[in-house]
Amino acid sequence: MDIWFTEYHNKNVALSVRVKDILYRDKSKYQEIAILDTYDFGKVLVLDNTYQTTEFDEFIYHELISHIPLFTHPNPKKVLVIGGGDGGTVREVVKHDTVERIDFVELDEKVLEACKKYMPNLSCEMENEKVNIIITDGIKYVAETDEKYDVIIIDCPDPVGPAKGLFEKEFYKNVFKCLNDDGLMVQQSESPLYNLDLIKNIAKYLKESGFKIIMPYVYPMPSYPSGMWSFMLASKKYNPLNVDKKKIKKKIEKFNTKYYDEDVHTSIFLSSPKFLKEAVKEALE
Amino acid sequence: MDIWFTEYHNKNVALSVRVKDILYRDKSKYQEIAILDTYDFGKVLVLDNTYQTTEFDEFIYHELISHIPLFTHPNPKKVLVIGGGDGGTVREVVKHDTVERIDFVELDEKVLEACKKYMPNLSCEMENEKVNIIITDGIKYVAETDEKYDVIIIDCPDPVGPAKGLFEKEFYKNVFKCLNDDGLMVQQSESPLYNLDLIKNIAKYLKESGFKIIMPYVYPMPSYPSGMWSFMLASKKYNPLNVDKKKIKKKIEKFNTKYYDEDVHTSIFLSSPKFLKEAVKEALE
């Protein structure tokens, strides 16, 4: 049968995938949630008609949002993950033996519950004893908490609706406050082809919030608009280019990564497109 | 109005773009050719219902297929370009002042003519005095010619129909024969996510043909299936990682590249996904 799910990236471009079945569909206080079983992308989490996570390409996103910041910090013990209710980021963070506690702040409990049931490949570490799930708004959490972290990972959706505040200066100031003196953060930062002004703003706000090292990195992401996606790393002290590659190579032997390795760690920053590196450089001047 | 062009990447995934107008449509001996004017991708060359080139993302593909091999060779004078009737590759090759002659072999004269008329941003160097256009089959050309080149760029379509032979051992042997003793080649090599077996075969055939250095590189390519695309570089002598970055930086000042720079040149190989690097390594053992 020809049943298709289509996300309109904007009013002029659309990506469609053929659907086997609708496994879950509900509305929460915040959004419409669906989990589809598809032929090519495996199970797909769809939030408000937008591809959020697919089993086909989630390894790219989750390995890169986790291992780059966690191996940039020489000894991350306490990690805060904001968003990412599918559990993929937490699954990767748990692999780091230095990490003693992961505070996992997710706004929408229904996403968490749906993924726990229908996407076990992603949500498999939700019961891990290191993981402390906190159901609340990440913006509110960093504004109010007295906790301090080594690494903060902001696995946020697009900057619309309740997630808009995750891309504002006030939020970055609070993230800075919640990091130890040698802490660092990474944030999902949209498509360089479609959202360059947003990325420049993020860089500017991060600088104004006090971060010393601010660097974007880019990777192909099939299910996201334009297929070219980015993260922004912001650090108080450690530079991701100054890592011990041999140490990383040894540590990831048991990680079963498919995208990330010790060479990707540094080269992903340098291989990002010239137009993006220049735009961010300009924003930081 | 809602007029859409859709390419089905396979029977389960489709990428659609909203169309302003159909500028050109014809059938040649080899294929159906269309040039569409679209809202988001600018002008789009479509061959047999497949995105071939779009003004939106062609800079990524054409900069990387040209400048990586041409800056890996310290002094490329004679270049063979096989395929790429839109002219985008030739436009980039012409920028290199060391290059004295470009033999440009294209199978389908109709593609060339259509792009000359409707896609001048790409075909702008077709009249350049260094460019020698030869309308013939690239497979036949390398089998029969006595010419020797410094760099051969294979800007081929997908391995179906007449392009199938561009991915076979016999062809690579002839490419090897047509290269000087320090020559190198690069080929469009499909999606690592969808065509890993093909990529492994290419690597194997290149090794069997006598190439010493065989390395894939990966980049995001919005209009191509999966958005993750690759090139394969094969070299008799020069390693792309051993370049003089300062020299490249100076040379590209006037190139107006948007994706490529001296850091991309080397890091694009290292930042390619682990699963691809491992698959190619295995194929070469």
Interface residues (C-beta under 8 A of the other chain):
Chain A: W4 T6 N10 K11 N12 V13 A14 L15 S16 V17 R18 T38 Y39 D40 F41 F56 D57 I60 L193 V218 Y219 P220 M221 P222 S226 G227 M228 W229 T257 K258 Y259 Y260 D261 D263 V264 T266 S267 I268 F269 L270 S271 S272 P273 K274 F275 K277
Chain B: W4 T6 N10 K11 N12 V13 A14 L15 S16 V17 R18 T38 Y39 D40 F41 F56 D57 I60 L193 V218 Y219 P220 M221 P222 S226 G227 M228 W229 T257 K258 Y259 Y260 D261 D263 V264 T266 S267 I268 F269 L270 S271 S272 P273 K274 F275 K277
